[in-house]
Amino acid sequence: MLPLQNMKVLDASQIMAGPYCTMVLADMGAEVIKVEKVNGGDDSRQMGPYVNDESTCFSQINRNKKSISLNLKEQRGRELFYRLAEEADVIVENYRPGVTKSLAIDYDTIKGINPGIIYCSISGYGQTGPYSHKGGFDLVAQGMTGLMSMTGEKGGRPLKTGIAVYDIGAGITAVYSILAAYIHKMNSGEGQHVDIAITECGLPWFTWEAAAYFAEGKVPEATGWRHRVSAPYQAVKVRDGYIMLGCANQRTWERFCRDVLGREDLMADERFLTNFDRGQHVEALEALLEAILVEQDADFWLERCDKAGVPAGPINDFDQAMRDEHYLARGMVQEMDHPVIGRMKTIGFPSKFSRTPSQIRSPAPLFAQHTNEVLSQLGLSSDDIEDLRAAGHIK
């Protein structure tokens, strides 16, 4: 038994934020019906790389779902959507605000059909506010929220993060918001509209930066490989590359000096007495430490840090991360059989449930693969379905 196996979700989203949200719900057991446009489906189906002409991008983020195709620009297609909405608990969409109203699949319309619906809208700037009419993307969010001004080296060109943190962050925010609304519905019977903005979902993550800004007016700046507060809490150079070193408190710093470096004299250096002192003299500290660390390879220092209880780790590329024995042991690389791609690997589940572990029950669907199946469950005959297909209402 899976925790969300009684939840029914209509996924009218595409690309990344919405599909990530609905994939997580599906992994936990929800029945997710992905409603795709008749002209090509989810836009990520046209994004490479491809295996046997099937998008691997789409396949990585749409497992455990069923795919149908409806022409929501036509009344007959909308009527089928309404029938599905009657039986749904959740709808997830990521149209630009106003589009769902023009298509007549907006929250107010669906609420009239299913008052208990949890309707989650994911958009660039949200459903209200002076920017709500604008289109928004992950990169725009990274720039607008100040994230890019904090990433990279001071005085350098603004840098984005290596992954689409705001798209995935919006998906994660949507997941926990939907679950909260679902619990409210269980307790009260009431549905509601959940409004998620990509450009604000990551702002609550800036907790330490907000503390300094609201208390002292200090605007965070890029610090490169170093931390803004703690030291040494950063990347440090060793003989064969770099490692990450995390001495975030005084006890760890003292263990690092005594048990890893064998340099208790550093603990008495007036420049490094406290975390604040070390932060004020971080360049001198870094130069001193690296002069010692470059004498040995990463494995040597990581082993010593591990024995001393000092948090440290390698700086892996993605290939190294996916081969790491710890991730493999914890199931963070999974495999599944896709009807076109064949045997393929995918990222596993970060939540480990003792009683209801998430499962890959099916690969990402082919375009409109389940249209006949889903519409048959609504009571349509084979002839009805073929007539709809011939008229362009479905694919």
Secondary structure, DSSP 8 states (H G I E B T S, - for coil): --TTTT-EEEEE--SSHHHHHHHHHHHTT-EEEEEE-TTTSSGGGG-S-EETTEEHHHHHH-TTEEEEEB-TTSHHHHHHHHHHHHH-SEEEE---TTHHHHHT-SHHHHHHH-TT-EEEEEESS-SSSTTTTS---HHHHHHHTSHHHHSSSTTS-----SS-HHHHHHHHHHHHHHHHHHHHHHHH---EEEEEEHHHHTGGG-HHHHHHHHHH-------TTS-SS-TTEEEEEETTEEEEEE--SHHHHHHIIIIII--THHHH-GGGSSHHHHHHTHHHHHHHHHHHHTTS-HHHHHHHHHHHT--EEE---HHHHHT-HHHHHTT-EEEEEETTTEEEEEE--S---SSS-----S----TTTTHHHHHHHTT--HHHHHHHHHTTSB-
